Amino acid sequence: MDVDFIFRVAAIGIIVAVLNQLLVRSGREDQAMLTSLAGLVVVLLMLIDVIGELFTNIKSVFGL
Amino acid sequence: MELTNVLGICIIAALLCIVLSEHKPEYSAAVVLLAGAYIFLLLIKNIIPAATGLLSVIDAAGVENDYMKTALKALGICYITQFAADVCRDFGQTALASKAELAGKCAIFLLSLPLVTNIVEIAVNMIGGI
């Protein structure tokens, strides 16, 4: 993994927040909710890889 | 690993969290988790040569290697448990954090149980020998 991941997650968060505001202002609350949900799913998919890499690394280093 | 790299990542991640927590707190949690995992991965690369060096020194001293390996395993369990517990505590879930710590304690106790039984056996033998 790279340090880019942190910035990517933060950028997704900011973009989703802006989209959310826009959609709420234009009266589409349901689409705003779906947008934030989709962003969260994307971020979680990115997180799972990194956490899995971390745990397998620790397991192999310490021989667990 | 460089110390300045880790420190810079910490500061930048903290700043990003402040920006994100106003509108989308769940993303600030993700940033914290990612930054923690990344720093951990950087540190692990440092720990590998340290651990192998320590094991070779123990080998040279002629002490049994199994004990040192058990200690290293306990150290690894401590690291991942602490990581998970800290993340849970950061997200405000102290109950889950204490459960994670309890799981780690159980794992370490199970790991060190053979050593404890060894010590008890030696003690019983000594008492019986008198």
N, CA and C atoms of all chains as a GROMACS GRO file, in nm:
protein
  582
    1MET      N    1   0.084  -0.120   0.000
    1MET     CA    2   0.000   0.000   0.000
    1MET      C    3   0.086   0.124   0.000
    2ASP      N    4   0.026   0.233  -0.037
    2ASP     CA    5   0.100   0.357  -0.049
    2ASP      C    6   0.035   0.464   0.038
    3VAL      N    7   0.108   0.572   0.056
    3VAL     CA    8   0.052   0.681   0.137
    3VAL      C    9  -0.060   0.752   0.061
    4ASP      N   10  -0.066   0.727  -0.072
    4ASP     CA   11  -0.174   0.785  -0.153
    4ASP      C   12  -0.312   0.745  -0.102
    5PHE      N   13  -0.321   0.626  -0.044
    5PHE     CA   14  -0.450   0.576   0.002
    5PHE      C   15  -0.517   0.673   0.098
    6ILE      N   16  -0.437   0.729   0.188
    6ILE     CA   17  -0.493   0.820   0.290
    6ILE      C   18  -0.555   0.941   0.220
    7PHE      N   19  -0.479   0.998   0.124
    7PHE     CA   20  -0.530   1.115   0.054
    7PHE      C   21  -0.652   1.080  -0.031
    8ARG      N   22  -0.648   0.959  -0.089
    8ARG     CA   23  -0.761   0.918  -0.172
    8ARG      C   24  -0.889   0.908  -0.089
    9VAL      N   25  -0.876   0.848   0.030
    9VAL     CA   26  -0.995   0.836   0.117
    9VAL      C   27  -1.046   0.974   0.157
   10ALA      N   28  -0.952   1.063   0.192
   10ALA     CA   29  -0.994   1.198   0.231
   10ALA      C   30  -1.062   1.269   0.115
   11ALA      N   31  -1.008   1.250  -0.007
   11ALA     CA   32  -1.068   1.314  -0.124
   11ALA      C   33  -1.208   1.260  -0.150
   12ILE      N   34  -1.223   1.129  -0.137
   12ILE     CA   35  -1.357   1.071  -0.155
   12ILE      C   36  -1.454   1.130  -0.053
   13GLY      N   37  -1.405   1.145   0.070
   13GLY     CA   38  -1.491   1.203   0.174
   13GLY      C   39  -1.536   1.342   0.140
   14ILE      N   40  -1.441   1.426   0.094
   14ILE     CA   41  -1.476   1.565   0.060
   14ILE      C   42  -1.573   1.570  -0.057
   15ILE      N   43  -1.546   1.488  -0.161
   15ILE     CA   44  -1.633   1.488  -0.279
   15ILE      C   45  -1.773   1.444  -0.241
   16VAL      N   46  -1.781   1.339  -0.158
   16VAL     CA   47  -1.914   1.290  -0.117
   16VAL      C   48  -1.987   1.396  -0.035
   17ALA      N   49  -1.911   1.468   0.050
   17ALA     CA   50  -1.976   1.572   0.130
   17ALA      C   51  -2.034   1.681   0.040
   18VAL      N   52  -1.955   1.722  -0.062
   18VAL     CA   53  -2.002   1.826  -0.153
   18VAL      C   54  -2.125   1.778  -0.230
   19LEU      N   55  -2.117   1.654  -0.284
   19LEU     CA   56  -2.231   1.598  -0.359
   19LEU      C   57  -2.355   1.592  -0.271
   20ASN      N   58  -2.332   1.553  -0.146
   20ASN     CA   59  -2.442   1.543  -0.051
   20ASN      C   60  -2.512   1.677  -0.034
   21GLN      N   61  -2.429   1.781  -0.014
   21GLN     CA   62  -2.485   1.916   0.005
   21GLN      C   63  -2.566   1.957  -0.119
   22LEU      N   64  -2.506   1.934  -0.238
   22LEU     CA   65  -2.574   1.973  -0.362
   22LEU      C   66  -2.708   1.902  -0.376
   23LEU      N   67  -2.707   1.770  -0.351
   23LEU     CA   68  -2.830   1.694  -0.371
   23LEU      C   69  -2.935   1.731  -0.267
   24VAL      N   70  -2.890   1.757  -0.144
   24VAL     CA   71  -2.987   1.795  -0.041
   24VAL      C   72  -3.049   1.930  -0.074
   25ARG      N   73  -2.963   2.024  -0.121
   25ARG     CA   74  -3.014   2.157  -0.155
   25ARG      C   75  -3.116   2.151  -0.269
   26SER      N   76  -3.093   2.058  -0.366
   26SER     CA   77  -3.186   2.049  -0.478
   26SER      C   78  -3.302   1.955  -0.448
   27GLY      N   79  -3.316   1.918  -0.320
   27GLY     CA   80  -3.435   1.844  -0.280
   27GLY      C   81  -3.434   1.697  -0.314
   28ARG      N   82  -3.315   1.637  -0.325
   28ARG     CA   83  -3.311   1.494  -0.354
   28ARG      C   84  -3.242   1.421  -0.239
   29GLU      N   85  -3.311   1.414  -0.128
   29GLU     CA   86  -3.251   1.354  -0.008
   29GLU      C   87  -3.219   1.206  -0.027
   30ASP      N   88  -3.307   1.135  -0.100
   30ASP     CA   89  -3.284   0.991  -0.116
   30ASP      C   90  -3.157   0.964  -0.196
   31GLN      N   91  -3.136   1.044  -0.303
   31GLN     CA   92  -3.013   1.026  -0.382
   31GLN      C   93  -2.889   1.066  -0.302
   32ALA      N   94  -2.906   1.167  -0.217
   32ALA     CA   95  -2.792   1.208  -0.133
   32ALA      C   96  -2.752   1.096  -0.039
   33MET      N   97  -2.852   1.031   0.017
   33MET     CA   98  -2.825   0.920   0.108
   33MET      C   99  -2.754   0.807   0.034
   34LEU      N  100  -2.801   0.777  -0.086
   34LEU     CA  101  -2.740   0.670  -0.165
   34LEU      C  102  -2.596   0.705  -0.201
   35THR      N  103  -2.572   0.833  -0.233
   35THR     CA  104  -2.435   0.875  -0.267
   35THR      C  105  -2.341   0.854  -0.150
   36SER      N  106  -2.384   0.896  -0.031
   36SER     CA  107  -2.294   0.880   0.085
   36SER      C  108  -2.273   0.733   0.115
   37LEU      N  109  -2.377   0.652   0.093
   37LEU     CA  110  -2.363   0.508   0.117
   37LEU      C  111  -2.263   0.447   0.020
   38ALA      N  112  -2.272   0.487  -0.109
   38ALA     CA  113  -2.181   0.433  -0.210
   38ALA      C  114  -2.037   0.473  -0.178
   39GLY      N  115  -2.017   0.599  -0.138
   39GLY     CA  116  -1.882   0.643  -0.102
   39GLY      C  117  -1.826   0.564   0.014
   40LEU      N  118  -1.913   0.538   0.112
   40LEU     CA  119  -1.868   0.463   0.229
   40LEU      C  120  -1.828   0.321   0.190
   41VAL      N  121  -1.905   0.260   0.100
   41VAL     CA  122  -1.874   0.123   0.056
   41VAL      C  123  -1.738   0.120  -0.015
   42VAL      N  124  -1.714   0.220  -0.102
   42VAL     CA  125  -1.586   0.226  -0.174
   42VAL      C  126  -1.470   0.237  -0.074
   43VAL      N  127  -1.486   0.326   0.026
   43VAL     CA  128  -1.380   0.346   0.125
   43VAL      C  129  -1.357   0.219   0.206
   44LEU      N  130  -1.467   0.152   0.242
   44LEU     CA  131  -1.452   0.029   0.320
   44LEU      C  132  -1.380  -0.079   0.240
   45LEU      N  133  -1.409  -0.086   0.108
   45LEU     CA  134  -1.340  -0.184   0.024
   45LEU      C  135  -1.190  -0.155   0.019
   46MET      N  136  -1.154  -0.025   0.017
   46MET     CA  137  -1.012   0.010   0.019
   46MET      C  138  -0.950  -0.028   0.154
   47LEU      N  139  -1.027  -0.005   0.261
   47LEU     CA  140  -0.976  -0.030   0.396
   47LEU      C  141  -0.949  -0.178   0.420
   48ILE      N  142  -1.041  -0.262   0.368
   48ILE     CA  143  -1.030  -0.406   0.395
   48ILE      C  144  -0.897  -0.460   0.345
   49ASP      N  145  -0.857  -0.416   0.223
   49ASP     CA  146  -0.730  -0.463   0.167
   49ASP      C  147  -0.613  -0.430   0.260
   50VAL      N  148  -0.612  -0.303   0.305
   50VAL     CA  149  -0.498  -0.257   0.386
   50VAL      C  150  -0.494  -0.330   0.520
   51ILE      N  151  -0.611  -0.344   0.582
   51ILE     CA  152  -0.613  -0.411   0.713
   51ILE      C  153  -0.572  -0.557   0.698
   52GLY      N  154  -0.619  -0.621   0.590
   52GLY     CA  155  -0.580  -0.759   0.567
   52GLY      C  156  -0.431  -0.772   0.545
   53GLU      N  157  -0.373  -0.679   0.468
   53GLU     CA  158  -0.229  -0.680   0.444
   53GLU      C  159  -0.153  -0.664   0.575
   54LEU      N  160  -0.202  -0.573   0.659
   54LEU     CA  161  -0.136  -0.548   0.788
   54LEU      C  162  -0.138  -0.674   0.874
   55PHE      N  163  -0.255  -0.737   0.885
   55PHE     CA  164  -0.265  -0.853   0.974
   55PHE      C  165  -0.183  -0.971   0.923
   56THR      N  166  -0.184  -0.994   0.790
   56THR     CA  167  -0.104  -1.105   0.738
   56THR      C  168   0.046  -1.077   0.758
   57ASN      N  169   0.085  -0.949   0.742
   57ASN     CA  170   0.224  -0.912   0.766
   57ASN      C  171   0.265  -0.940   0.909
   58ILE      N  172   0.182  -0.895   1.004
   58ILE     CA  173   0.215  -0.915   1.146
   58ILE      C  174   0.220  -1.063   1.176
   59LYS      N  175   0.125  -1.140   1.120
   59LYS     CA  176   0.123  -1.283   1.148
   59LYS      C  177   0.249  -1.350   1.096
   60SER      N  178   0.296  -1.309   0.976
   60SER     CA  179   0.414  -1.375   0.921
   60SER      C  180   0.540  -1.332   0.994
   61VAL      N  181   0.546  -1.205   1.041
   61VAL     CA  182   0.666  -1.159   1.109
   61VAL      C  183   0.681  -1.225   1.244
   62PHE      N  184   0.572  -1.232   1.320
   62PHE     CA  185   0.581  -1.284   1.456
   62PHE      C  186   0.553  -1.433   1.462
   63GLY      N  187   0.524  -1.495   1.348
   63GLY     CA  188   0.502  -1.640   1.348
   63GLY      C  189   0.378  -1.682   1.421
   64LEU      N  190   0.273  -1.602   1.414
   64LEU     CA  191   0.149  -1.637   1.485
   64LEU      C  192   0.073  -1.747   1.410
   65MET      N  193   1.230   0.280   0.699
   65MET     CA  194   1.143   0.374   0.769
   65MET      C  195   1.223   0.496   0.812
   66GLU      N  196   1.162   0.608   0.797
   66GLU     CA  197   1.221   0.729   0.853
   66GLU      C  198   1.124   0.790   0.951
   67LEU      N  199   1.182   0.841   1.059
   67LEU     CA  200   1.096   0.897   1.165
   67LEU      C  201   1.015   1.014   1.112
   68THR      N  202   1.079   1.096   1.029
   68THR     CA  203   1.009   1.215   0.980
   68THR      C  204   0.890   1.176   0.893
   69ASN      N  205   0.904   1.066   0.815
   69ASN     CA  206   0.791   1.017   0.734
   69ASN      C  207   0.670   0.990   0.822
   70VAL      N  208   0.695   0.912   0.928
   70VAL     CA  209   0.585   0.872   1.017
   70VAL      C  210   0.521   0.995   1.080
   71LEU      N  211   0.606   1.086   1.127
   71LEU     CA  212   0.552   1.205   1.195
   71LEU      C  213   0.469   1.289   1.098
   72GLY      N  214   0.520   1.303   0.975
   72GLY     CA  215   0.446   1.381   0.875
   72GLY      C  216   0.311   1.317   0.844
   73ILE      N  217   0.311   1.184   0.829
   73ILE     CA  218   0.183   1.115   0.802
   73ILE      C  219   0.086   1.138   0.916
   74CYS      N  220   0.136   1.132   1.039
   74CYS     CA  221   0.048   1.154   1.156
   74CYS      C  222  -0.016   1.291   1.149
   75ILE      N  223   0.066   1.394   1.125
   75ILE     CA  224   0.014   1.531   1.128
   75ILE      C  225  -0.086   1.551   1.015
   76ILE      N  226  -0.051   1.503   0.894
   76ILE     CA  227  -0.140   1.523   0.779
   76ILE      C  228  -0.271   1.449   0.800
   77ALA      N  229  -0.264   1.327   0.852
   77ALA     CA  230  -0.387   1.251   0.876
   77ALA      C  231  -0.474   1.322   0.980
   78ALA      N  232  -0.410   1.379   1.083
   78ALA     CA  233  -0.488   1.451   1.184
   78ALA      C  234  -0.559   1.572   1.124
   79LEU      N  235  -0.487   1.644   1.037
   79LEU     CA  236  -0.548   1.760   0.972
   79LEU      C  237  -0.665   1.718   0.884
   80LEU      N  238  -0.645   1.612   0.805
   80LEU     CA  239  -0.754   1.563   0.719
   80LEU      C  240  -0.875   1.523   0.802
   81CYS      N  241  -0.849   1.464   0.919
   81CYS     CA  242  -0.959   1.424   1.006
   81CYS      C  243  -1.039   1.544   1.053
   82ILE      N  244  -0.966   1.652   1.089
   82ILE     CA  245  -1.038   1.773   1.134
   82ILE      C  246  -1.127   1.825   1.022
   83VAL      N  247  -1.073   1.826   0.897
   83VAL     CA  248  -1.151   1.876   0.784
   83VAL      C  249  -1.275   1.790   0.762
   84LEU      N  250  -1.255   1.655   0.768
   84LEU     CA  251  -1.364   1.564   0.734
   84LEU      C  252  -1.469   1.551   0.844
   85SER      N  253  -1.425   1.567   0.970
   85SER     CA  254  -1.517   1.535   1.080
   85SER      C  255  -1.633   1.633   1.088
   86GLU      N  256  -1.621   1.752   1.024
   86GLU     CA  257  -1.732   1.848   1.028
   86GLU      C  258  -1.852   1.795   0.951
   87HIS      N  259  -1.825   1.741   0.831
   87HIS     CA  260  -1.937   1.701   0.745
   87HIS      C  261  -1.958   1.551   0.746
   88LYS      N  262  -1.848   1.475   0.739
   88LYS     CA  263  -1.861   1.328   0.727
   88LYS      C  264  -1.768   1.261   0.827
   89PRO      N  265  -1.814   1.240   0.950
   89PRO     CA  266  -1.727   1.181   1.052
   89PRO      C  267  -1.682   1.039   1.017
   90GLU      N  268  -1.764   0.965   0.938
   90GLU     CA  269  -1.725   0.827   0.908
   90GLU      C  270  -1.598   0.821   0.822
   91TYR      N  271  -1.579   0.924   0.739
   91TYR     CA  272  -1.457   0.925   0.656
   91TYR      C  273  -1.334   0.961   0.739
   92SER      N  274  -1.354   1.043   0.843
   92SER     CA  275  -1.239   1.073   0.928
   92SER      C  276  -1.196   0.946   1.002
   93ALA      N  277  -1.294   0.863   1.038
   93ALA     CA  278  -1.259   0.735   1.102
   93ALA      C  279  -1.178   0.648   1.006
   94ALA      N  280  -1.221   0.646   0.878
   94ALA     CA  281  -1.148   0.566   0.779
   94ALA      C  282  -1.007   0.617   0.761
   95VAL      N  283  -0.991   0.751   0.761
   95VAL     CA  284  -0.857   0.808   0.744
   95VAL      C  285  -0.768   0.770   0.862
   96VAL      N  286  -0.825   0.775   0.983
   96VAL     CA  287  -0.747   0.736   1.102
   96VAL      C  288  -0.701   0.591   1.091
   97LEU      N  289  -0.795   0.505   1.050
   97LEU     CA  290  -0.764   0.362   1.040
   97LEU      C  291  -0.655   0.337   0.936
   98LEU      N  292  -0.670   0.403   0.820
   98LEU     CA  293  -0.573   0.384   0.712
   98LEU      C  294  -0.435   0.434   0.754
   99ALA      N  295  -0.432   0.553   0.816
   99ALA     CA  296  -0.303   0.608   0.857
   99ALA      C  297  -0.236   0.517   0.959
  100GLY      N  298  -0.316   0.466   1.054
  100GLY     CA  299  -0.260   0.376   1.154
  100GLY      C  300  -0.204   0.251   1.090
  101ALA      N  301  -0.279   0.193   0.995
  101ALA     CA  302  -0.233   0.071   0.929
  101ALA      C  303  -0.106   0.098   0.849
  102TYR      N  304  -0.102   0.213   0.782
  102TYR     CA  305   0.016   0.244   0.699
  102TYR      C  306   0.140   0.260   0.786
  103ILE      N  307   0.125   0.334   0.898
  103ILE     CA  308   0.240   0.354   0.986
  103ILE      C  309   0.286   0.220   1.043
  104PHE      N  310   0.189   0.135   1.078
  104PHE     CA  311   0.222   0.003   1.130
  104PHE      C  312   0.302  -0.078   1.028
  105LEU      N  313   0.257  -0.070   0.900
  105LEU     CA  314   0.327  -0.145   0.795
  105LEU      C  315   0.470  -0.093   0.778
  106LEU      N  316   0.488   0.039   0.792
  106LEU     CA  317   0.623   0.096   0.785
  106LEU      C  318   0.709   0.042   0.899
  107LEU      N  319   0.648   0.037   1.019
  107LEU     CA  320   0.725  -0.005   1.137
  107LEU      C  321   0.760  -0.153   1.131
  108ILE      N  322   0.669  -0.233   1.075
  108ILE     CA  323   0.692  -0.378   1.068
  108ILE      C  324   0.821  -0.409   0.992
  109LYS      N  325   0.844  -0.331   0.885
  109LYS     CA  326   0.966  -0.354   0.807
  109LYS      C  327   1.090  -0.331   0.892
  110ASN      N  328   1.077  -0.245   0.994
  110ASN     CA  329   1.187  -0.221   1.086
  110ASN      C  330   1.202  -0.332   1.188
  111ILE      N  331   1.087  -0.390   1.224
  111ILE     CA  332   1.089  -0.489   1.332
  111ILE      C  333   1.153  -0.619   1.285
  112ILE      N  334   1.137  -0.652   1.154
  112ILE     CA  335   1.188  -0.780   1.103
  112ILE      C  336   1.339  -0.795   1.131
  113PRO      N  337   1.425  -0.698   1.090
  113PRO     CA  338   1.568  -0.717   1.119
  113PRO      C  339   1.599  -0.717   1.267
  114ALA      N  340   1.524  -0.638   1.345
  114ALA     CA  341   1.547  -0.636   1.489
  114ALA      C  342   1.519  -0.772   1.550
  115ALA      N  343   1.407  -0.833   1.508
  115ALA     CA  344   1.369  -0.963   1.564
  115ALA      C  345   1.468  -1.071   1.524
  116THR      N  346   1.508  -1.072   1.395
  116THR     CA  347   1.603  -1.175   1.351
  116THR      C  348   1.738  -1.156   1.421
  117GLY      N  349   1.780  -1.030   1.440
  117GLY     CA  350   1.905  -1.005   1.511
  117GLY      C  351   1.900  -1.054   1.653
  118LEU      N  352   1.787  -1.028   1.718
  118LEU     CA  353   1.770  -1.071   1.857
  118LEU      C  354   1.774  -1.223   1.866
  119LEU      N  355   1.707  -1.289   1.771
  119LEU     CA  356   1.704  -1.436   1.772
  119LEU      C  357   1.844  -1.492   1.750
  120SER      N  358   1.924  -1.428   1.662
  120SER     CA  359   2.060  -1.480   1.638
  120SER      C  360   2.148  -1.460   1.761
  121VAL      N  361   2.127  -1.346   1.833
  121VAL     CA  362   2.204  -1.324   1.956
  121VAL      C  363   2.169  -1.431   2.059
  122ILE      N  364   2.038  -1.460   2.071
  122ILE     CA  365   1.994  -1.561   2.167
  122ILE      C  366   2.052  -1.697   2.129
  123ASP      N  367   2.055  -1.724   1.997
  123ASP     CA  368   2.114  -1.849   1.949
  123ASP      C  369   2.261  -1.859   1.989
  124ALA      N  370   2.333  -1.748   1.970
  124ALA     CA  371   2.476  -1.748   2.002
  124ALA      C  372   2.498  -1.768   2.150
  125ALA      N  373   2.404  -1.719   2.233
  125ALA     CA  374   2.420  -1.733   2.378
  125ALA      C  375   2.392  -1.875   2.423
  126GLY      N  376   2.329  -1.956   2.335
  126GLY     CA  377   2.305  -2.096   2.370
  126GLY      C  378   2.180  -2.117   2.451
  127VAL      N  379   2.099  -2.011   2.468
  127VAL     CA  380   1.972  -2.028   2.539
  127VAL      C  381   1.873  -2.093   2.442
  128GLU      N  382   1.777  -2.166   2.499
  128GLU     CA  383   1.680  -2.233   2.413
  128GLU      C  384   1.598  -2.130   2.337
  129ASN      N  385   1.584  -2.153   2.207
  129ASN     CA  386   1.523  -2.053   2.118
  129ASN      C  387   1.372  -2.045   2.134
  130ASP      N  388   1.310  -2.152   2.181
  130ASP     CA  389   1.164  -2.158   2.186
  130ASP      C  390   1.107  -2.048   2.276
  131TYR      N  391   1.177  -2.022   2.386
  131TYR     CA  392   1.125  -1.921   2.479
  131TYR      C  393   1.120  -1.784   2.412
  132MET      N  394   1.227  -1.755   2.338
  132MET     CA  395   1.232  -1.624   2.270
  132MET      C  396   1.124  -1.614   2.164
  133LYS      N  397   1.100  -1.728   2.096
  133LYS     CA  398   0.995  -1.725   1.993
  133LYS      C  399   0.858  -1.702   2.056
  134THR      N  400   0.836  -1.764   2.173
  134THR     CA  401   0.709  -1.742   2.243
  134THR      C  402   0.695  -1.595   2.281
  135ALA      N  403   0.804  -1.537   2.328
  135ALA     CA  404   0.799  -1.395   2.367
  135ALA      C  405   0.767  -1.308   2.245
  136LEU      N  406   0.828  -1.341   2.130
  136LEU     CA  407   0.800  -1.262   2.009
  136LEU      C  408   0.655  -1.276   1.967
  137LYS      N  409   0.601  -1.399   1.978
  137LYS     CA  410   0.461  -1.419   1.943
  137LYS      C  411   0.373  -1.334   2.034
  138ALA      N  412   0.404  -1.333   2.163
  138ALA     CA  413   0.325  -1.252   2.257
  138ALA      C  414   0.332  -1.105   2.219
  139LEU      N  415   0.451  -1.062   2.174
  139LEU     CA  416   0.467  -0.923   2.132
  139LEU      C  417   0.378  -0.892   2.012
  140GLY      N  418   0.373  -0.986   1.915
  140GLY     CA  419   0.286  -0.965   1.799
  140GLY      C  420   0.140  -0.956   1.838
  141ILE      N  421   0.098  -1.046   1.928
  141ILE     CA  422  -0.042  -1.042   1.974
  141ILE      C  423  -0.070  -0.907   2.041
  142CYS      N  424   0.025  -0.861   2.122
  142CYS     CA  425   0.008  -0.732   2.189
  142CYS      C  426  -0.011  -0.620   2.086
  143TYR      N  427   0.072  -0.621   1.981
  143TYR     CA  428   0.066  -0.513   1.882
  143TYR      C  429  -0.069  -0.509   1.814
  144ILE      N  430  -0.117  -0.626   1.763
  144ILE     CA  431  -0.244  -0.620   1.688
  144ILE      C  432  -0.360  -0.591   1.782
  145THR      N  433  -0.354  -0.646   1.904
  145THR     CA  434  -0.464  -0.620   1.998
  145THR      C  435  -0.470  -0.472   2.033
  146GLN      N  436  -0.353  -0.415   2.058
  146GLN     CA  437  -0.348  -0.272   2.093
  146GLN      C  438  -0.401  -0.188   1.977
  147PHE      N  439  -0.363  -0.227   1.855
  147PHE     CA  440  -0.410  -0.154   1.736
  147PHE      C  441  -0.561  -0.154   1.730
  148ALA      N  442  -0.620  -0.275   1.741
  148ALA     CA  443  -0.766  -0.286   1.730
  148ALA      C  444  -0.834  -0.212   1.845
  149ALA      N  445  -0.779  -0.226   1.966
  149ALA     CA  446  -0.843  -0.162   2.082
  149ALA      C  447  -0.835  -0.010   2.071
  150ASP      N  448  -0.721   0.040   2.025
  150ASP     CA  449  -0.707   0.185   2.009
  150ASP      C  450  -0.804   0.240   1.906
  151VAL      N  451  -0.820   0.165   1.794
  151VAL     CA  452  -0.913   0.210   1.691
  151VAL      C  453  -1.055   0.214   1.747
  152CYS      N  454  -1.093   0.107   1.819
  152CYS     CA  455  -1.228   0.105   1.878
  152CYS      C  456  -1.247   0.220   1.974
  153ARG      N  457  -1.145   0.249   2.055
  153ARG     CA  458  -1.157   0.357   2.153
  153ARG      C  459  -1.167   0.492   2.084
  154ASP      N  460  -1.094   0.506   1.971
  154ASP     CA  461  -1.102   0.631   1.894
  154ASP      C  462  -1.242   0.654   1.842
  155PHE      N  463  -1.310   0.544   1.805
  155PHE     CA  464  -1.445   0.558   1.751
  155PHE      C  465  -1.549   0.566   1.860
  156GLY      N  466  -1.506   0.572   1.985
  156GLY     CA  467  -1.598   0.588   2.096
  156GLY      C  468  -1.656   0.460   2.150
  157GLN      N  469  -1.605   0.346   2.104
  157GLN     CA  470  -1.659   0.217   2.149
  157GLN      C  471  -1.565   0.157   2.252
  158THR      N  472  -1.575   0.205   2.377
  158THR     CA  473  -1.484   0.155   2.480
  158THR      C  474  -1.515   0.010   2.517
  159ALA      N  475  -1.643  -0.028   2.506
  159ALA     CA  476  -1.679  -0.166   2.541
  159ALA      C  477  -1.612  -0.264   2.446
  160LEU      N  478  -1.617  -0.232   2.315
  160LEU     CA  479  -1.552  -0.320   2.217
  160LEU      C  480  -1.401  -0.321   2.237
  161ALA      N  481  -1.345  -0.205   2.274
  161ALA     CA  482  -1.201  -0.198   2.297
  161ALA      C  483  -1.160  -0.290   2.411
  162SER      N  484  -1.238  -0.287   2.519
  162SER     CA  485  -1.201  -0.375   2.631
  162SER      C  486  -1.222  -0.522   2.595
  163LYS      N  487  -1.319  -0.550   2.506
  163LYS     CA  488  -1.335  -0.690   2.462
  163LYS      C  489  -1.213  -0.734   2.380
  164ALA      N  490  -1.163  -0.644   2.295
  164ALA     CA  491  -1.045  -0.677   2.215
  164ALA      C  492  -0.926  -0.704   2.307
  165GLU      N  493  -0.912  -0.621   2.411
  165GLU     CA  494  -0.801  -0.642   2.503
  165GLU      C  495  -0.815  -0.774   2.577
  166LEU      N  496  -0.941  -0.807   2.613
  166LEU     CA  497  -0.964  -0.934   2.681
  166LEU      C  498  -0.927  -1.052   2.592
  167ALA      N  499  -0.962  -1.041   2.462
  167ALA     CA  500  -0.927  -1.148   2.367
  167ALA      C  501  -0.775  -1.162   2.358
  168GLY      N  502  -0.704  -1.048   2.355
  168GLY     CA  503  -0.558  -1.053   2.349
  168GLY      C  504  -0.500  -1.117   2.473
  169LYS      N  505  -0.558  -1.082   2.591
  169LYS     CA  506  -0.508  -1.142   2.716
  169LYS      C  507  -0.527  -1.292   2.714
  170CYS      N  508  -0.645  -1.337   2.666
  170CYS     CA  509  -0.672  -1.481   2.658
  170CYS      C  510  -0.569  -1.548   2.567
  171ALA      N  511  -0.543  -1.486   2.450
  171ALA     CA  512  -0.450  -1.546   2.354
  171ALA      C  513  -0.311  -1.558   2.415
  172ILE      N  514  -0.267  -1.453   2.486
  172ILE     CA  515  -0.133  -1.456   2.544
  172ILE      C  516  -0.126  -1.559   2.656
  173PHE      N  517  -0.235  -1.568   2.734
  173PHE     CA  518  -0.234  -1.668   2.843
  173PHE      C  519  -0.225  -1.809   2.786
  174LEU      N  520  -0.304  -1.836   2.678
  174LEU     CA  521  -0.298  -1.968   2.615
  174LEU      C  522  -0.160  -1.995   2.559
  175LEU      N  523  -0.096  -1.889   2.507
  175LEU     CA  524   0.038  -1.903   2.449
  175LEU      C  525   0.140  -1.939   2.557
  176SER      N  526   0.125  -1.876   2.675
  176SER     CA  527   0.227  -1.894   2.778
  176SER      C  528   0.193  -2.007   2.874
  177LEU      N  529   0.081  -2.073   2.853
  177LEU     CA  530   0.041  -2.180   2.945
  177LEU      C  531   0.143  -2.294   2.952
  178PRO      N  532   0.200  -2.339   2.836
  178PRO     CA  533   0.301  -2.446   2.844
  178PRO      C  534   0.421  -2.406   2.930
  179LEU      N  535   0.462  -2.278   2.921
  179LEU     CA  536   0.576  -2.233   3.001
  179LEU      C  537   0.542  -2.237   3.150
  180VAL      N  538   0.419  -2.195   3.182
  180VAL     CA  539   0.378  -2.194   3.323
  180VAL      C  540   0.377  -2.336   3.377
  181THR      N  541   0.323  -2.430   3.296
  181THR     CA  542   0.321  -2.569   3.342
  181THR      C  543   0.463  -2.623   3.357
  182ASN      N  544   0.555  -2.580   3.268
  182ASN     CA  545   0.696  -2.618   3.281
  182ASN      C  546   0.752  -2.575   3.415
  183ILE      N  547   0.727  -2.447   3.450
  183ILE     CA  548   0.780  -2.394   3.576
  183ILE      C  549   0.723  -2.471   3.694
  184VAL      N  550   0.590  -2.497   3.687
  184VAL     CA  551   0.526  -2.568   3.798
  184VAL      C  552   0.585  -2.709   3.811
  185GLU      N  553   0.608  -2.774   3.696
  185GLU     CA  554   0.667  -2.909   3.701
  185GLU      C  555   0.805  -2.906   3.765
  186ILE      N  556   0.885  -2.807   3.726
  186ILE     CA  557   1.020  -2.796   3.784
  186ILE      C  558   1.011  -2.775   3.934
  187ALA      N  559   0.916  -2.686   3.974
  187ALA     CA  560   0.902  -2.658   4.117
  187ALA      C  561   0.860  -2.784   4.193
  188VAL      N  562   0.766  -2.860   4.135
  188VAL     CA  563   0.719  -2.983   4.201
  188VAL      C  564   0.832  -3.083   4.211
  189ASN      N  565   0.913  -3.093   4.105
  189ASN     CA  566   1.027  -3.185   4.108
  189ASN      C  567   1.125  -3.147   4.218
  190MET      N  568   1.150  -3.015   4.232
  190MET     CA  569   1.243  -2.970   4.335
  190MET      C  570   1.191  -3.003   4.473
  191ILE      N  571   1.061  -2.981   4.494
  191ILE     CA  572   1.003  -3.011   4.626
  191ILE      C  573   1.010  -3.160   4.652
  192GLY      N  574   0.980  -3.238   4.547
  192GLY     CA  575   0.984  -3.383   4.562
  192GLY      C  576   1.126  -3.433   4.585
  193GLY      N  577   1.226  -3.360   4.528
  193GLY     CA  578   1.364  -3.401   4.540
  193GLY      C  579   1.418  -3.383   4.680
  194ILE      N  580   1.360  -3.286   4.754
  194ILE     CA  581   1.404  -3.264   4.891
  194ILE      C  582   1.350  -3.378   4.975
   0.00000   0.00000   0.00000
